[in-house]
Amino acid sequence: MEERWGFLTPWSAALNKRLQYNHLEFEEGVRDVQKRRLVVTLPMRKFCSDEEEFRLKFQQVREALMLLSAVAHVDQSGWKYLLSKHCGVSLGKEGGEKLEEEIPARFLVLMDLEEGKRGENADVDSDIVDFCCIRQQKLKVKIFLLL
């Protein structure tokens, strides 16, 4: 697996300790099934030295999620390998239910909305727009472009 997907290590590192796969969410539907979700915690300004550092980390996480999501669609075992070995996600033990189930590339995104409520930063409201917008095609992290 490392030989095939190891080139994604820099992006995977951007997600290290930002992903968890243990959040159960009740999904309403015909069968009302509980499903696990990948929870991603976005960078927070209060843990960054300045706005530039925050924006860089924010962009790295966005790019990493896009690339690793593509892997999930073409190689489920490669996706699980990257999540467990490079992103620090606990997928359980060999043969366990958690490890054996297919993991869709769907995320529950956690953001620091309290910062905006406290009036500390007016940019907070635009962060989710920036995270989802097409601008991401134009703004690529330089370190990743060098690879």
C-alpha positions in Angstrom: 0.0 0.0 0.0 2.8 2.4 0.9 4.3 2.0 -2.6 1.0 2.8 -4.3 -0.3 5.6 -2.1 2.8 6.8 -0.2 3.0 9.9 -2.4 0.0 11.3 -0.6 1.8 11.3 2.7 2.2 15.2 2.8 -1.6 15.6 2.4 -2.4 12.8 4.9 -0.1 14.6 7.4 -2.3 17.7 7.1 -5.2 15.6 8.5 -3.3 13.9 11.2 -5.2 14.2 14.5 -8.0 16.1 12.7 -10.1 13.0 11.8 -12.1 10.6 14.0 -14.2 7.7 12.9 -16.3 6.9 15.9 -19.2 9.4 15.7 -22.5 7.6 15.4 -25.2 9.5 13.8 -28.8 8.3 13.6 -29.9 8.5 10.0 -33.6 8.7 9.4 -34.9 6.7 6.5 -36.8 3.5 5.7 -34.6 1.4 8.0 -33.5 4.1 10.5 -29.9 2.9 10.6 -27.1 4.2 12.7 -24.0 5.1 10.7 -20.5 6.1 11.6 -19.1 9.3 10.2 -15.7 10.7 9.7 -15.5 13.8 11.7 -13.0 16.4 10.6 -11.9 19.3 12.9 -10.9 22.3 10.8 -8.0 24.5 11.9 -8.9 27.2 14.5 -7.5 30.7 14.5 -7.0 30.6 18.3 -4.3 27.9 17.7 -2.5 29.7 14.9 0.0 32.5 15.3 -1.6 34.7 12.7 -4.1 34.7 9.9 -1.6 33.6 7.3 -0.8 30.4 9.2 -4.5 29.7 9.7 -5.2 30.1 6.0 -2.3 27.8 5.1 -3.6 25.1 7.4 -7.1 25.6 6.3 -6.1 25.2 2.6 -4.0 22.1 3.4 -6.9 20.4 5.1 -9.2 21.2 2.2 -6.8 19.8 -0.4 -6.1 16.7 1.7 -9.8 15.9 2.0 -10.3 16.3 -1.7 -7.4 14.0 -2.6 -8.1 11.4 0.0 -11.8 11.4 -1.0 -10.8 10.5 -4.5 -8.8 7.6 -3.2 -11.9 6.4 -1.3 -13.8 6.2 -4.6 -11.2 4.1 -6.4 -9.5 2.0 -3.7 -11.3 1.4 -0.4 -8.4 -0.5 1.1 -6.0 2.2 0.1 -8.3 4.8 1.6 -8.4 2.8 4.9 -4.7 2.4 4.8 -4.1 6.2 4.5 -6.6 7.0 7.2 -5.1 4.5 9.7 -1.4 4.8 8.9 -1.0 8.4 7.9 -4.0 10.3 9.4 -4.1 8.6 12.8 -7.6 7.4 12.5 -8.5 4.4 14.7 -10.4 1.9 12.5 -10.6 -0.9 15.1 -9.0 -4.4 15.0 -8.6 -6.8 12.1 -11.9 -8.6 11.6 -13.9 -6.1 13.7 -17.1 -4.5 12.5 -15.6 -1.0 12.4 -12.6 -2.0 10.2 -14.6 -4.3 7.9 -17.3 -1.8 6.9 -16.9 0.4 3.9 -16.1 4.0 4.8 -17.7 6.5 2.6 -15.9 9.8 1.9 -18.5 11.8 3.8 -17.5 14.2 6.5 -19.0 15.9 9.5 -17.1 19.2 9.7 -16.4 20.9 13.0 -15.6 24.6 13.0 -15.0 27.2 15.7 -18.2 29.2 15.3 -17.8 30.6 18.8 -15.0 32.9 17.6 -17.5 34.7 15.3 -20.1 34.9 18.1 -17.6 36.6 20.4 -16.9 39.1 17.6 -13.2 38.3 17.6 -13.0 37.8 13.9 -15.4 38.9 11.1 -13.8 36.3 8.7 -15.3 33.3 10.6 -18.6 33.6 8.7 -16.8 33.3 5.4 -14.7 30.3 6.4 -17.3 27.7 5.4 -17.8 29.4 2.1 -14.1 29.4 1.5 -13.9 25.7 2.5 -16.5 24.7 -0.1 -16.0 27.3 -2.9 -14.4 26.9 -6.3 -11.7 29.3 -5.3 -9.9 26.2 -4.0 -9.0 25.4 -7.6 -6.9 28.6 -7.8 -5.3 28.6 -4.4 -3.0 25.7 -4.0 -0.5 25.2 -1.2 3.0 25.8 -2.6 4.6 22.9 -0.6 2.2 20.5 -2.2 2.9 21.8 -5.7 6.5 21.0 -5.4 5.9 17.3 -4.9 
